[in-house]
């Protein structure tokens, strides 16, 4: 196809079909700059402009969907790799790793990206933080402590926070604002609420969560595909 023929075809596609510069360049097999020069004097009708806008919008949505789907697959494959690492660790049969993972299976949150345990039992929380420190060497600045408690139990909020910080051997920098409630005057449970409330210990780490999920499946002999989705 000669340059003259290409130019005339580009003008026809623009004038009759209202195609975009990109579409014409792709059909004819020339550069976008050439097409732009050849058709710059052709005015599109209102209907052609509307159809062109719809096609562009559809293309943008399709590209966004494709990118999102690609990212979803990449992240899922990454989670599968983390679970495989957890399975491999489980085959070493380390008692603390086994106990910590199974404790998390029973009591922990099942979030995809956050390893989180909430409980009022100080001994259980001490064991869980030992699991994190000794099995994964989690640094203190990655550990987040939040407290859910009632006040008016004869001790202050400061005393409650100090109680958990001391038990878990954490610095005040790990503490985040939690949920604090006053004892309801009319409640039959007044004075019987948990004295030190409930502590929640969290680590934001997809790798750690998925490692534990993989280990749980290896230890128990079950498969839970929902954990990797």
Secondary structure, DSSP 4 states (H G I P E B T S, - for coil): --HHHHHHHHHHIIIII---HHHHHHHHT--HHHHHHHTTTPPPPHHHHHHHHHHHHHHHHHHHHHHHHHHHHHHHHHHHHHHHHHHHHHTT--HHHHHHHHHHHHHB---SSEEEEEES-HHHHHHHHHHHHHHH---GGG-EEEEEEEE-SSS-HHHHHHHHHHHTT--GGGB---EEEEPPTT-TTTT-S-TT-EEEEEEE-HHHHHHHHHHHHHHHT---GGGG-
